[in-house]
Amino acid sequence: METGPGGACFNMALDEAIASLVIRNKTAPTLRIYDWNHPSVTLGRFQRASDVDVMFCEEMDIPIVRRPTGGRAILHGKELTYSFSADTISGCFQGDLFSSYSALSSAFLRAFLSLGLDVRASGRKKAEPFSRSPLCFSSTSFGEITVRGRKIIGSAQRRWPGGLLQQGSIPLEMLRDETERVFIKAGDRADCLMGLRETDPSITFSSLRNAIVLGFRESLGVVLEEAAPSEEELNLAARLQEEKYQRQEWNLLK
């Protein structure tokens, strides 16, 4: 499912809506690929809002929204974003969190290899101990993929009884100046960040999207069918957007 650019609240609401319906067996496991109509910050589900400069984001009209998944904050911009929802009752995702991370990591590893990138997958089951940064791309944990030691995809997963939702960000170009300002309270520098076009300027959203489809097919043995969000998914997303993702009580709760 490719849904194109969307607003921050809508993107998070639709991801949760799809996952909810997948877990209830109302729709098939779904890989959604999308991007952003405006630079936006997402916070991890349990992250403190004080990890970002809220006032700067307000001044620059950068929306802040809290993800349904965990992990650390991301400033989204020129990137491909994905979400993957599946049941955990049967198939290759019925194991624990690390086994499902590993399965999805193998699909993305295959995708990046098909683009000719010299990639590595981390075997660590905890974030690297040197980094206490609130910024997602400043540390590498289990199953995450690097080029020349720098992380090129950030992912976070949430599990419910019977299902999972994994969300991830693959920057094509980094918004370094904006990132340093958004995370200035934590003293973050953007030197560690890298977009895919720094490794190969010819990579496009379309070529990356096609590589991911190939990676899922070859690594997981699945056939992906093109589909648009269903009416039920869109209706649930609209309700979640209104009741949750547009509310400061959710987005800035910590």
Stockholm file with secondary structure:
# STOCKHOLM 1.0

chainA/1-254         METGPGGACFNMALDEAIASLVIRNKTAPTLRIYDWNHPSVTLGRFQRASDVDVMFCEEMDIPIVRRPTGGRAILHGKELTYSFSADTISGCFQGDLFSSYSALSSAFLRAFLSLGLDVRASGRKKAEPFSRSPLCFSSTSFGEITVRGRKIIGSAQRRWPGGLLQQGSIPLEMLRDETERVFIKAGDRADCLMGLRETDPSITFSSLRNAIVLGFRESLGVVLEEAAPSEEELNLAARLQEEKYQRQEWNLLK
#=GR chainA/1-254 SS CEEEEECHHHHHHHHHHHHHHHHTTSSCCEEEEEEESSCEEEECTTCCGGGSCHHHHHHTTCCEEECSSCSCBEEESSEEEEEEEEESSSGGGSSCHHHHHHHHHHHHHHHHHHTTCCEEECCCSSCCTTCCCSBGGGCCCTTCEEETTEECCEEEEEEETTEEEEEEEEESSCCHHHHHHHTGGGTCCSTTCCCGGGTCTTCCHHHHHHHHHHHHHHHHCCCCCCCCCCHHHHHHHHHHIIIIITCHHHHTCC
#=GC SS_cons         CEEEEECHHHHHHHHHHHHHHHHTTSSCCEEEEEEESSCEEEECTTCCGGGSCHHHHHHTTCCEEECSSCSCBEEESSEEEEEEEEESSSGGGSSCHHHHHHHHHHHHHHHHHHTTCCEEECCCSSCCTTCCCSBGGGCCCTTCEEETTEECCEEEEEEETTEEEEEEEEESSCCHHHHHHHTGGGTCCSTTCCCGGGTCTTCCHHHHHHHHHHHHHHHHCCCCCCCCCCHHHHHHHHHHIIIIITCHHHHTCC
//
